[in-house]
Amino acid sequence: MEPSSANTGFIQQQPIIKNQFHEDVSLQRIAKLYLPPSLLENVSPEISRLGDAVLTQQIFDWITDSERNTPYLRGSGRDAFGRPKQELIVTEGWRKLQEFGFANGVVAINYDPTASSQNGPYSRLIQFIRCHLWEASCANTLCPAAMQDGAARLLQRHLTMAGNLLSETEKRVFQNAYDHLTSRDPAHTWTSGQWMTERTGGSDVSQTETVAVYDPFFPSDLAEVPLASKEENIPLGPWSISGFKWFSSATDSQMTILLAKTRPGMGVSAFFAPMRRYNPNLVSPTGGGQKDGTELNGITISRLKNKFGTVGLPTAELELKDMRGWLIGKEGEGIKEISTMLNITRVHTT
């Protein structure tokens, strides 16, 4: 009888993970039950390729990097001269996993005119079959993607509804954000935050302490309206938003949908706001203008949350001071508006 050692004796065999589009019996039953046979036959090759792609060693390496090297704030919150400065750092693995999701259209497929016309009323089901395959390999990048999806649907609804009251500027701002949210180009695609939770509670938004004040820019005050993006000539919104958001996932997103109160005795309102804004006065350490010339849009990252799980996902407490945004819908109807987003994000989380 031989004694065991570190490398001899009983050693558990490594399980072989196979393409779950074919191996997951429940997923196959759902696909066959709800998708017309001709449509299932048409979409199966592409979904099968995705099922293989999410199980590559490269994906596994990115997952390891994302969960081992967690997000952090570079520096102490100020530069060497005492001026406020914040830089959120996320790992290369997190970024690469997000880019994989963007390029494979985990959100965009539902808004792609060609795919939508082919898939018809089954577009959402096909999207979530693909998300089911990606979920286990995405290292929680589907969390900001879910909010990206919800924000896209909310803006789409306002851009396409009959008799919408959007001004030409609002249409341009919303369309620009929608185009970013539904893109497959990793260099162009945005994710979105969904800021509701405050210290008063996550669900009882009636106690929201964030306040929005209508304070538009006028040409007499400034030479031109301040911009969110100089490159795309997108102006900042006329609403000044200040408050404190207790739990904000996807802190590395490019925009957010948030709730705030506009006046006493009225319900909360919903707003769209970019995460960053253009500042022509920013300079580099060598004295030249900074490359992108952008800064956080009235946002201070108070701290990152210390969590038991989802550690690769940057979740933070945020202080807002004169964050510039755009009202979505009517004042006091924020719950109605953000419910469009909530309905989609809740399905993603299930």
KAHUTA-V240442 format. One record per residue. N is the residue number from 0. RES is the residue in one letter. OMEGA is omega in whole degrees, 0 to 359 (* if undefined). Layout:
BEGIN
((N/RES/OMEGA) (N/RES/OMEGA))
END
This chain:
BEGIN
((0/M/183) (1/E/176) (2/P/177) (3/S/176) (4/S/181) (5/A/186) (6/N/178) (7/T/185) (8/G/181) (9/F/175) (10/I/182) (11/Q/178) (12/Q/179) (13/Q/178) (14/P/178) (15/I/180) (16/I/182) (17/K/180) (18/N/187) (19/Q/175) (20/F/179) (21/H/187) (22/E/181) (23/D/185) (24/V/181) (25/S/179) (26/L/179) (27/Q/180) (28/R/179) (29/I/181) (30/A/181) (31/K/181) (32/L/189) (33/Y/180) (34/L/175) (35/P/183) (36/P/182) (37/S/179) (38/L/178) (39/L/178) (40/E/183) (41/N/185) (42/V/185) (43/S/181) (44/P/181) (45/E/179) (46/I/178) (47/S/177) (48/R/177) (49/L/179) (50/G/175) (51/D/186) (52/A/183) (53/V/182) (54/L/180) (55/T/179) (56/Q/179) (57/Q/177) (58/I/181) (59/F/178) (60/D/178) (61/W/177) (62/I/180) (63/T/180) (64/D/182) (65/S/185) (66/E/177) (67/R/181) (68/N/190) (69/T/180) (70/P/176) (71/Y/175) (72/L/180) (73/R/178) (74/G/184) (75/S/184) (76/G/176) (77/R/177) (78/D/185) (79/A/182) (80/F/176) (81/G/179) (82/R/180) (83/P/178) (84/K/179) (85/Q/177) (86/E/178) (87/L/180) (88/I/173) (89/V/186) (90/T/177) (91/E/179) (92/G/178) (93/W/181) (94/R/182) (95/K/177) (96/L/176) (97/Q/181) (98/E/176) (99/F/179) (100/G/178) (101/F/185) (102/A/180) (103/N/170) (104/G/181) (105/V/173) (106/V/188) (107/A/184) (108/I/181) (109/N/182) (110/Y/178) (111/D/183) (112/P/181) (113/T/180) (114/A/181) (115/S/180) (116/S/178) (117/Q/186) (118/N/176) (119/G/183) (120/P/181) (121/Y/185) (122/S/180) (123/R/181) (124/L/179) (125/I/177) (126/Q/184) (127/F/170) (128/I/178) (129/R/178) (130/C/179) (131/H/179) (132/L/184) (133/W/188) (134/E/185) (135/A/182) (136/S/192) (137/C/181) (138/A/176) (139/N/175) (140/T/176) (141/L/176) (142/C/175) (143/P/177) (144/A/177) (145/A/179) (146/M/173) (147/Q/180) (148/D/181) (149/G/179) (150/A/178) (151/A/180) (152/R/180) (153/L/180) (154/L/178) (155/Q/181) (156/R/181) (157/H/180) (158/L/186) (159/T/183) (160/M/180) (161/A/177) (162/G/180) (163/N/186) (164/L/180) (165/L/173) (166/S/180) (167/E/179) (168/T/178) (169/E/178) (170/K/181) (171/R/180) (172/V/181) (173/F/180) (174/Q/178) (175/N/179) (176/A/180) (177/Y/179) (178/D/177) (179/H/183) (180/L/185) (181/T/180) (182/S/173) (183/R/181) (184/D/182) (185/P/180) (186/A/186) (187/H/190) (188/T/175) (189/W/161) (190/T/184) (191/S/169) (192/G/177) (193/Q/191) (194/W/177) (195/M/189) (196/T/173) (197/E/182) (198/R/179) (199/T/177) (200/G/181) (201/G/183) (202/S/183) (203/D/184) (204/V/177) (205/S/179) (206/Q/180) (207/T/180) (208/E/176) (209/T/186) (210/V/176) (211/A/180) (212/V/177) (213/Y/185) (214/D/186) (215/P/175) (216/F/177) (217/F/180) (218/P/181) (219/S/180) (220/D/183) (221/L/179) (222/A/177) (223/E/180) (224/V/178) (225/P/187) (226/L/167) (227/A/180) (228/S/176) (229/K/183) (230/E/182) (231/E/178) (232/N/180) (233/I/182) (234/P/171) (235/L/184) (236/G/183) (237/P/181) (238/W/176) (239/S/187) (240/I/180) (241/S/180) (242/G/183) (243/F/178) (244/K/192) (245/W/185) (246/F/182) (247/S/174) (248/S/180) (249/A/179) (250/T/178) (251/D/180) (252/S/181) (253/Q/180) (254/M/175) (255/T/166) (256/I/184) (257/L/179) (258/L/177) (259/A/175) (260/K/180) (261/T/179) (262/R/181) (263/P/176) (264/G/180) (265/M/178) (266/G/181) (267/V/177) (268/S/180) (269/A/182) (270/F/168) (271/F/179) (272/A/173) (273/P/180) (274/M/184) (275/R/178) (276/R/181) (277/Y/177) (278/N/183) (279/P/183) (280/N/179) (281/L/179) (282/V/178) (283/S/178) (284/P/179) (285/T/175) (286/G/179) (287/G/177) (288/G/178) (289/Q/186) (290/K/182) (291/D/177) (292/G/181) (293/T/177) (294/E/176) (295/L/186) (296/N/180) (297/G/184) (298/I/170) (299/T/177) (300/I/183) (301/S/174) (302/R/172) (303/L/180) (304/K/175) (305/N/190) (306/K/175) (307/F/181) (308/G/182) (309/T/189) (310/V/179) (311/G/182) (312/L/181) (313/P/180) (314/T/190) (315/A/166) (316/E/187) (317/L/172) (318/E/181) (319/L/177) (320/K/184) (321/D/170) (322/M/184) (323/R/183) (324/G/183) (325/W/177) (326/L/175) (327/I/181) (328/G/184) (329/K/175) (330/E/178) (331/G/181) (332/E/183) (333/G/179) (334/I/178) (335/K/183) (336/E/186) (337/I/176) (338/S/175) (339/T/179) (340/M/181) (341/L/182) (342/N/182) (343/I/181) (344/T/179) (345/R/176) (346/V/177) (347/H/184) (348/T/178) (349/T/*))
END
